[in-house]
Amino acid sequence: MDTNIRIMPCLDMQNGRVVKGVHFVDIRDAGDPVACARAYCDAGADELALLDITATVEGRGTMLDVVKRVAEATSVPFTVGGGISDVSTARQVLDAGANKVSTSSAAFREPEVIEEMIKEFGPDTVTVAIDVDQNPDLPSGYEVYIDGGRTATGADAVEWARRVDGYGVKVILPTSKAGDGARTGFDLPVIRAIKDAVSAEVVASGGAGELEHFHQAVEAGATILLAASVFHFGVIEIGELKEFLRGKGVAVC
Protein backbone atom coordinates (compact mmCIF):
# COMPACT_ATOMS: atom_id res chain seq x y z
CA MET A 1 0.00 0.00 0.00
CA ASP A 2 1.43 3.41 -1.02
CA THR A 3 -0.42 5.48 1.56
CA ASN A 4 0.58 5.40 5.21
CA ILE A 5 -2.31 4.61 7.54
CA ARG A 6 -3.52 7.53 9.64
CA ILE A 7 -5.30 7.42 12.99
CA MET A 8 -8.16 9.91 13.37
CA PRO A 9 -9.95 10.32 16.71
CA CYS A 10 -13.42 11.79 16.23
CA LEU A 11 -14.92 14.35 18.57
CA ASP A 12 -18.71 14.11 18.27
CA MET A 13 -20.06 17.42 19.57
CA GLN A 14 -23.36 18.34 21.19
CA ASN A 15 -24.01 21.58 23.07
CA GLY A 16 -20.31 22.37 23.09
CA ARG A 17 -19.23 19.08 24.69
CA VAL A 18 -17.68 15.90 23.31
CA VAL A 19 -20.27 13.11 23.46
CA LYS A 20 -20.55 9.53 22.27
CA GLY A 21 -23.57 7.42 21.50
CA VAL A 22 -24.40 3.92 20.33
CA HIS A 23 -26.12 3.51 16.95
CA PHE A 24 -26.34 7.35 16.82
CA VAL A 25 -28.44 7.48 20.04
CA ASP A 26 -27.95 6.91 23.81
CA ILE A 27 -25.60 9.89 24.03
CA ARG A 28 -23.24 10.34 26.98
CA ASP A 29 -20.68 13.00 27.86
CA ALA A 30 -17.03 12.38 27.01
CA GLY A 31 -15.33 15.64 27.93
CA ASP A 32 -14.22 19.10 26.86
CA PRO A 33 -13.37 19.39 23.15
CA VAL A 34 -10.25 21.52 23.59
CA ALA A 35 -8.82 19.23 26.26
CA CYS A 36 -9.63 16.16 24.16
CA ALA A 37 -8.06 17.65 21.01
CA ARG A 38 -4.88 18.63 22.83
CA ALA A 39 -4.60 15.22 24.47
CA TYR A 40 -5.04 13.40 21.16
CA CYS A 41 -2.38 15.51 19.46
CA ASP A 42 0.00 14.76 22.33
CA ALA A 43 -0.87 11.05 22.07
CA GLY A 44 0.14 10.85 18.40
CA ALA A 45 -3.09 11.30 16.43
CA ASP A 46 -2.43 11.97 12.73
CA GLU A 47 -5.67 13.83 12.09
CA LEU A 48 -8.72 14.92 14.08
CA ALA A 49 -12.39 15.07 13.20
CA LEU A 50 -14.96 17.28 14.89
CA LEU A 51 -18.59 16.48 14.13
CA ASP A 52 -21.45 18.66 15.34
CA ILE A 53 -23.94 15.80 15.47
CA THR A 54 -27.15 17.81 15.82
CA ALA A 55 -26.40 20.85 13.60
CA THR A 56 -28.18 19.48 10.53
CA VAL A 57 -31.23 18.24 12.43
CA GLU A 58 -31.51 21.54 14.32
CA GLY A 59 -31.16 23.49 11.08
CA ARG A 60 -28.11 25.49 12.12
CA GLY A 61 -24.47 25.83 11.24
CA THR A 62 -21.50 24.36 13.07
CA MET A 63 -20.52 25.98 16.37
CA LEU A 64 -17.75 28.25 15.12
CA ASP A 65 -16.53 29.23 18.58
CA VAL A 66 -15.82 25.57 19.34
CA VAL A 67 -14.05 25.15 15.99
CA LYS A 68 -11.83 28.15 16.76
CA ARG A 69 -10.89 26.90 20.21
CA VAL A 70 -10.18 23.37 19.00
CA ALA A 71 -8.16 24.67 16.03
CA GLU A 72 -5.93 26.62 18.41
CA ALA A 73 -5.27 23.44 20.40
CA THR A 74 -4.48 21.13 17.47
CA SER A 75 -1.20 20.45 15.73
CA VAL A 76 -2.55 18.02 13.12
CA PRO A 77 -4.99 18.34 10.17
CA PHE A 78 -8.48 18.94 11.48
CA THR A 79 -11.75 18.08 9.66
CA VAL A 80 -15.06 19.61 10.73
CA GLY A 81 -18.53 18.33 9.81
CA GLY A 82 -22.13 18.95 10.79
CA GLY A 83 -24.35 21.69 9.40
CA ILE A 84 -22.03 22.49 6.48
CA SER A 85 -24.58 22.96 3.73
CA ASP A 86 -23.00 25.38 1.25
CA VAL A 87 -19.83 27.23 0.26
CA SER A 88 -20.57 30.07 2.68
CA THR A 89 -20.81 27.88 5.78
CA ALA A 90 -17.79 25.87 4.64
CA ARG A 91 -15.78 29.09 4.33
CA GLN A 92 -16.78 30.16 7.84
CA VAL A 93 -15.58 26.83 9.25
CA LEU A 94 -12.29 26.99 7.34
CA ASP A 95 -11.77 30.60 8.39
CA ALA A 96 -12.34 29.50 11.99
CA GLY A 97 -9.29 27.25 11.70
CA ALA A 98 -10.42 23.92 10.24
CA ASN A 99 -8.19 22.38 7.55
CA LYS A 100 -11.00 20.42 5.91
CA VAL A 101 -14.78 20.29 5.87
CA SER A 102 -17.01 17.24 5.77
CA THR A 103 -20.50 17.32 4.28
CA SER A 104 -23.11 14.58 4.32
CA SER A 105 -26.85 15.38 4.29
CA ALA A 106 -26.47 18.59 2.31
CA ALA A 107 -24.28 16.84 -0.24
CA PHE A 108 -26.87 14.13 -0.71
CA ARG A 109 -29.77 16.56 -1.04
CA GLU A 110 -27.91 18.89 -3.41
CA PRO A 111 -24.91 17.14 -4.96
CA GLU A 112 -23.88 20.32 -6.79
CA VAL A 113 -22.73 21.55 -3.37
CA ILE A 114 -19.84 19.08 -3.63
CA GLU A 115 -18.73 20.53 -6.96
CA GLU A 116 -19.07 24.09 -5.68
CA MET A 117 -16.96 23.39 -2.57
CA ILE A 118 -14.26 21.61 -4.55
CA LYS A 119 -14.11 24.46 -7.06
CA GLU A 120 -13.87 27.02 -4.25
CA PHE A 121 -11.52 25.27 -1.82
CA GLY A 122 -9.86 22.42 -3.74
CA PRO A 123 -10.43 18.64 -3.59
CA ASP A 124 -8.10 18.09 -0.63
CA THR A 125 -10.32 20.25 1.56
CA VAL A 126 -13.64 18.45 1.04
CA THR A 127 -14.65 15.13 2.59
CA VAL A 128 -18.02 13.55 1.89
CA ALA A 129 -19.43 11.49 4.75
CA ILE A 130 -22.00 8.77 4.11
CA ASP A 131 -24.02 7.21 6.92
CA VAL A 132 -25.09 3.71 5.91
CA ASP A 133 -27.19 0.83 7.15
CA GLN A 134 -27.91 -2.57 5.75
CA ASN A 135 -30.77 -2.94 3.27
CA PRO A 136 -30.85 -6.25 1.41
CA ASP A 137 -33.24 -4.82 -1.20
CA LEU A 138 -30.54 -2.57 -2.65
CA PRO A 139 -27.84 -3.77 -5.09
CA SER A 140 -24.94 -3.32 -2.64
CA GLY A 141 -27.01 -4.29 0.41
CA TYR A 142 -26.39 -0.85 1.95
CA GLU A 143 -28.59 2.24 2.06
CA VAL A 144 -27.65 5.91 2.51
CA TYR A 145 -29.04 7.61 5.63
CA ILE A 146 -29.06 11.37 6.25
CA ASP A 147 -29.95 13.76 9.09
CA GLY A 148 -27.52 12.14 11.51
CA GLY A 149 -28.65 8.63 10.61
CA ARG A 150 -32.32 9.42 11.20
CA THR A 151 -33.67 9.46 7.64
CA ALA A 152 -33.52 6.58 5.15
CA THR A 153 -33.12 7.75 1.56
CA GLY A 154 -33.72 4.61 -0.48
CA ALA A 155 -30.40 5.27 -2.27
CA ASP A 156 -27.71 2.64 -2.67
CA ALA A 157 -24.64 3.58 -0.62
CA VAL A 158 -22.01 2.23 -3.01
CA GLU A 159 -23.66 3.88 -6.00
CA TRP A 160 -23.75 7.19 -4.13
CA ALA A 161 -20.07 6.79 -3.18
CA ARG A 162 -19.23 6.18 -6.84
CA ARG A 163 -21.07 9.36 -7.80
CA VAL A 164 -19.30 11.34 -5.06
CA ASP A 165 -15.96 10.02 -6.28
CA GLY A 166 -16.79 11.32 -9.75
CA TYR A 167 -16.77 14.88 -8.40
CA GLY A 168 -13.10 14.52 -7.47
CA VAL A 169 -13.45 14.15 -3.71
CA LYS A 170 -10.24 12.77 -2.18
CA VAL A 171 -11.75 11.26 1.00
CA ILE A 172 -15.04 9.42 1.53
CA LEU A 173 -16.14 8.66 5.09
CA PRO A 174 -18.77 5.91 5.38
CA THR A 175 -20.09 5.25 8.89
CA SER A 176 -22.06 2.12 9.67
CA LYS A 177 -25.16 2.95 11.68
CA ALA A 178 -25.26 -0.63 12.97
CA GLY A 179 -21.63 -0.46 14.07
CA ASP A 180 -21.61 3.04 15.56
CA GLY A 181 -20.42 2.90 19.17
CA ALA A 182 -21.12 -0.83 19.40
CA ARG A 183 -17.43 -1.86 19.49
CA THR A 184 -18.22 -5.02 17.53
CA GLY A 185 -15.92 -4.19 14.63
CA PHE A 186 -16.05 -2.02 11.52
CA ASP A 187 -18.53 -2.95 8.80
CA LEU A 188 -15.89 -4.52 6.57
CA PRO A 189 -18.13 -5.39 3.58
CA VAL A 190 -19.18 -1.77 3.09
CA ILE A 191 -15.58 -0.51 3.41
CA ARG A 192 -14.48 -3.09 0.85
CA ALA A 193 -17.37 -2.39 -1.53
CA ILE A 194 -16.86 1.38 -1.48
CA LYS A 195 -13.07 1.09 -1.81
CA ASP A 196 -13.52 -1.17 -4.83
CA ALA A 197 -15.85 1.41 -6.41
CA VAL A 198 -13.87 4.62 -5.88
CA SER A 199 -10.43 6.15 -6.30
CA ALA A 200 -10.79 8.29 -3.15
CA GLU A 201 -9.35 7.26 0.18
CA VAL A 202 -11.89 5.52 2.41
CA VAL A 203 -12.19 6.15 6.13
CA ALA A 204 -13.13 3.27 8.43
CA SER A 205 -15.72 4.59 10.87
CA GLY A 206 -18.22 3.04 13.25
CA GLY A 207 -17.63 0.00 15.43
CA ALA A 208 -14.01 -0.17 16.57
CA GLY A 209 -13.72 -2.11 19.80
CA GLU A 210 -10.33 -3.80 19.83
CA LEU A 211 -6.95 -3.58 18.13
CA GLU A 212 -7.63 -6.28 15.58
CA HIS A 213 -10.69 -4.40 14.29
CA PHE A 214 -8.39 -1.65 13.00
CA HIS A 215 -6.15 -4.14 11.22
CA GLN A 216 -9.21 -5.72 9.61
CA ALA A 217 -10.26 -2.30 8.32
CA VAL A 218 -6.84 -1.77 6.75
CA GLU A 219 -7.12 -5.17 5.09
CA ALA A 220 -10.53 -4.11 3.73
CA GLY A 221 -8.99 -1.04 2.10
CA ALA A 222 -9.32 1.82 4.60
CA THR A 223 -6.36 4.19 4.88
CA ILE A 224 -7.76 6.44 7.62
CA LEU A 225 -8.91 4.78 10.83
CA LEU A 226 -11.50 6.80 12.74
CA ALA A 227 -12.75 5.95 16.20
CA ALA A 228 -14.31 7.73 19.14
CA SER A 229 -15.40 5.80 22.22
CA VAL A 230 -12.39 3.46 22.43
CA PHE A 231 -10.12 6.50 22.47
CA HIS A 232 -12.33 8.76 24.62
CA PHE A 233 -12.76 6.18 27.37
CA GLY A 234 -9.20 4.82 27.34
CA VAL A 235 -9.97 1.37 25.94
CA ILE A 236 -7.21 1.77 23.34
CA GLU A 237 -4.28 4.20 23.31
CA ILE A 238 -3.17 5.66 19.98
CA GLY A 239 0.48 4.72 20.55
CA GLU A 240 -0.57 1.18 21.40
CA LEU A 241 -2.63 0.98 18.21
CA LYS A 242 0.21 2.21 16.01
CA GLU A 243 2.62 -0.26 17.57
CA PHE A 244 0.12 -3.07 17.00
CA LEU A 245 -0.34 -2.13 13.33
CA ARG A 246 3.40 -1.89 12.77
CA GLY A 247 3.69 -5.37 14.22
CA LYS A 248 1.24 -6.51 11.54
CA GLY A 249 3.45 -4.99 8.85
CA VAL A 250 1.23 -1.95 8.32
CA ALA A 251 2.95 1.35 7.44
CA VAL A 252 1.57 3.99 9.81
CA CYS A 253 2.38 7.69 10.08
C-alpha positions as CSV (number, residue, x, y, z in Angstrom):
1,M,0.0,0.0,0.0
2,D,1.4,3.4,-1.0
3,T,-0.4,5.5,1.6
4,N,0.6,5.4,5.2
5,I,-2.3,4.6,7.5
6,R,-3.5,7.5,9.6
7,I,-5.3,7.4,13.0
8,M,-8.2,9.9,13.4
9,P,-9.9,10.3,16.7
10,C,-13.4,11.8,16.2
11,L,-14.9,14.4,18.6
12,D,-18.7,14.1,18.3
13,M,-20.1,17.4,19.6
14,Q,-23.4,18.3,21.2
15,N,-24.0,21.6,23.1
16,G,-20.3,22.4,23.1
17,R,-19.2,19.1,24.7
18,V,-17.7,15.9,23.3
19,V,-20.3,13.1,23.5
20,K,-20.5,9.5,22.3
21,G,-23.6,7.4,21.5
22,V,-24.4,3.9,20.3
23,H,-26.1,3.5,17.0
24,F,-26.3,7.4,16.8
25,V,-28.4,7.5,20.0
26,D,-28.0,6.9,23.8
27,I,-25.6,9.9,24.0
28,R,-23.2,10.3,27.0
29,D,-20.7,13.0,27.9
30,A,-17.0,12.4,27.0
31,G,-15.3,15.6,27.9
32,D,-14.2,19.1,26.9
33,P,-13.4,19.4,23.1
34,V,-10.3,21.5,23.6
35,A,-8.8,19.2,26.3
36,C,-9.6,16.2,24.2
37,A,-8.1,17.7,21.0
38,R,-4.9,18.6,22.8
39,A,-4.6,15.2,24.5
40,Y,-5.0,13.4,21.2
41,C,-2.4,15.5,19.5
42,D,0.0,14.8,22.3
43,A,-0.9,11.1,22.1
44,G,0.1,10.8,18.4
45,A,-3.1,11.3,16.4
46,D,-2.4,12.0,12.7
47,E,-5.7,13.8,12.1
48,L,-8.7,14.9,14.1
49,A,-12.4,15.1,13.2
50,L,-15.0,17.3,14.9
51,L,-18.6,16.5,14.1
52,D,-21.4,18.7,15.3
53,I,-23.9,15.8,15.5
54,T,-27.1,17.8,15.8
55,A,-26.4,20.8,13.6
56,T,-28.2,19.5,10.5
57,V,-31.2,18.2,12.4
58,E,-31.5,21.5,14.3
59,G,-31.2,23.5,11.1
60,R,-28.1,25.5,12.1
61,G,-24.5,25.8,11.2
62,T,-21.5,24.4,13.1
63,M,-20.5,26.0,16.4
64,L,-17.7,28.2,15.1
65,D,-16.5,29.2,18.6
66,V,-15.8,25.6,19.3
67,V,-14.1,25.2,16.0
68,K,-11.8,28.2,16.8
69,R,-10.9,26.9,20.2
70,V,-10.2,23.4,19.0
71,A,-8.2,24.7,16.0
72,E,-5.9,26.6,18.4
73,A,-5.3,23.4,20.4
74,T,-4.5,21.1,17.5
75,S,-1.2,20.5,15.7
76,V,-2.6,18.0,13.1
77,P,-5.0,18.3,10.2
78,F,-8.5,18.9,11.5
79,T,-11.7,18.1,9.7
80,V,-15.1,19.6,10.7
81,G,-18.5,18.3,9.8
82,G,-22.1,18.9,10.8
83,G,-24.4,21.7,9.4
84,I,-22.0,22.5,6.5
85,S,-24.6,23.0,3.7
86,D,-23.0,25.4,1.2
87,V,-19.8,27.2,0.3
88,S,-20.6,30.1,2.7
89,T,-20.8,27.9,5.8
90,A,-17.8,25.9,4.6
91,R,-15.8,29.1,4.3
92,Q,-16.8,30.2,7.8
93,V,-15.6,26.8,9.3
94,L,-12.3,27.0,7.3
95,D,-11.8,30.6,8.4
96,A,-12.3,29.5,12.0
97,G,-9.3,27.2,11.7
98,A,-10.4,23.9,10.2
99,N,-8.2,22.4,7.6
100,K,-11.0,20.4,5.9
101,V,-14.8,20.3,5.9
102,S,-17.0,17.2,5.8
103,T,-20.5,17.3,4.3
104,S,-23.1,14.6,4.3
105,S,-26.9,15.4,4.3
106,A,-26.5,18.6,2.3
107,A,-24.3,16.8,-0.2
108,F,-26.9,14.1,-0.7
109,R,-29.8,16.6,-1.0
110,E,-27.9,18.9,-3.4
111,P,-24.9,17.1,-5.0
112,E,-23.9,20.3,-6.8
113,V,-22.7,21.5,-3.4
114,I,-19.8,19.1,-3.6
115,E,-18.7,20.5,-7.0
116,E,-19.1,24.1,-5.7
117,M,-17.0,23.4,-2.6
118,I,-14.3,21.6,-4.5
119,K,-14.1,24.5,-7.1
120,E,-13.9,27.0,-4.3
121,F,-11.5,25.3,-1.8
122,G,-9.9,22.4,-3.7
123,P,-10.4,18.6,-3.6
124,D,-8.1,18.1,-0.6
125,T,-10.3,20.3,1.6
126,V,-13.6,18.5,1.0
127,T,-14.7,15.1,2.6
128,V,-18.0,13.5,1.9
129,A,-19.4,11.5,4.8
130,I,-22.0,8.8,4.1
131,D,-24.0,7.2,6.9
132,V,-25.1,3.7,5.9
133,D,-27.2,0.8,7.2
134,Q,-27.9,-2.6,5.7
135,N,-30.8,-2.9,3.3
136,P,-30.9,-6.3,1.4
137,D,-33.2,-4.8,-1.2
138,L,-30.5,-2.6,-2.7
139,P,-27.8,-3.8,-5.1
140,S,-24.9,-3.3,-2.6
141,G,-27.0,-4.3,0.4
142,Y,-26.4,-0.8,2.0
143,E,-28.6,2.2,2.1
144,V,-27.7,5.9,2.5
145,Y,-29.0,7.6,5.6
146,I,-29.1,11.4,6.2
147,D,-29.9,13.8,9.1
148,G,-27.5,12.1,11.5
149,G,-28.7,8.6,10.6
150,R,-32.3,9.4,11.2
151,T,-33.7,9.5,7.6
152,A,-33.5,6.6,5.2
153,T,-33.1,7.7,1.6
154,G,-33.7,4.6,-0.5
155,A,-30.4,5.3,-2.3
156,D,-27.7,2.6,-2.7
157,A,-24.6,3.6,-0.6
158,V,-22.0,2.2,-3.0
159,E,-23.7,3.9,-6.0
160,W,-23.7,7.2,-4.1
161,A,-20.1,6.8,-3.2
162,R,-19.2,6.2,-6.8
163,R,-21.1,9.4,-7.8
164,V,-19.3,11.3,-5.1
165,D,-16.0,10.0,-6.3
166,G,-16.8,11.3,-9.7
167,Y,-16.8,14.9,-8.4
168,G,-13.1,14.5,-7.5
169,V,-13.5,14.2,-3.7
170,K,-10.2,12.8,-2.2
171,V,-11.7,11.3,1.0
172,I,-15.0,9.4,1.5
173,L,-16.1,8.7,5.1
174,P,-18.8,5.9,5.4
175,T,-20.1,5.3,8.9
176,S,-22.1,2.1,9.7
177,K,-25.2,2.9,11.7
178,A,-25.3,-0.6,13.0
179,G,-21.6,-0.5,14.1
180,D,-21.6,3.0,15.6
181,G,-20.4,2.9,19.2
182,A,-21.1,-0.8,19.4
183,R,-17.4,-1.9,19.5
184,T,-18.2,-5.0,17.5
185,G,-15.9,-4.2,14.6
186,F,-16.0,-2.0,11.5
187,D,-18.5,-3.0,8.8
188,L,-15.9,-4.5,6.6
189,P,-18.1,-5.4,3.6
190,V,-19.2,-1.8,3.1
191,I,-15.6,-0.5,3.4
192,R,-14.5,-3.1,0.9
193,A,-17.4,-2.4,-1.5
194,I,-16.9,1.4,-1.5
195,K,-13.1,1.1,-1.8
196,D,-13.5,-1.2,-4.8
197,A,-15.8,1.4,-6.4
198,V,-13.9,4.6,-5.9
199,S,-10.4,6.2,-6.3
200,A,-10.8,8.3,-3.2
201,E,-9.4,7.3,0.2
202,V,-11.9,5.5,2.4
203,V,-12.2,6.1,6.1
204,A,-13.1,3.3,8.4
205,S,-15.7,4.6,10.9
206,G,-18.2,3.0,13.3
207,G,-17.6,0.0,15.4
208,A,-14.0,-0.2,16.6
209,G,-13.7,-2.1,19.8
210,E,-10.3,-3.8,19.8
211,L,-6.9,-3.6,18.1
212,E,-7.6,-6.3,15.6
213,H,-10.7,-4.4,14.3
214,F,-8.4,-1.7,13.0
215,H,-6.2,-4.1,11.2
216,Q,-9.2,-5.7,9.6
217,A,-10.3,-2.3,8.3
218,V,-6.8,-1.8,6.8
219,E,-7.1,-5.2,5.1
220,A,-10.5,-4.1,3.7
221,G,-9.0,-1.0,2.1
222,A,-9.3,1.8,4.6
223,T,-6.4,4.2,4.9
224,I,-7.8,6.4,7.6
225,L,-8.9,4.8,10.8
226,L,-11.5,6.8,12.7
227,A,-12.8,6.0,16.2
228,A,-14.3,7.7,19.1
229,S,-15.4,5.8,22.2
230,V,-12.4,3.5,22.4
231,F,-10.1,6.5,22.5
232,H,-12.3,8.8,24.6
233,F,-12.8,6.2,27.4
234,G,-9.2,4.8,27.3
235,V,-10.0,1.4,25.9
236,I,-7.2,1.8,23.3
237,E,-4.3,4.2,23.3
238,I,-3.2,5.7,20.0
239,G,0.5,4.7,20.5
240,E,-0.6,1.2,21.4
241,L,-2.6,1.0,18.2
242,K,0.2,2.2,16.0
243,E,2.6,-0.3,17.6
244,F,0.1,-3.1,17.0
245,L,-0.3,-2.1,13.3
246,R,3.4,-1.9,12.8
247,G,3.7,-5.4,14.2
248,K,1.2,-6.5,11.5
249,G,3.4,-5.0,8.8
250,V,1.2,-1.9,8.3
251,A,3.0,1.4,7.4
252,V,1.6,4.0,9.8
253,C,2.4,7.7,10.1
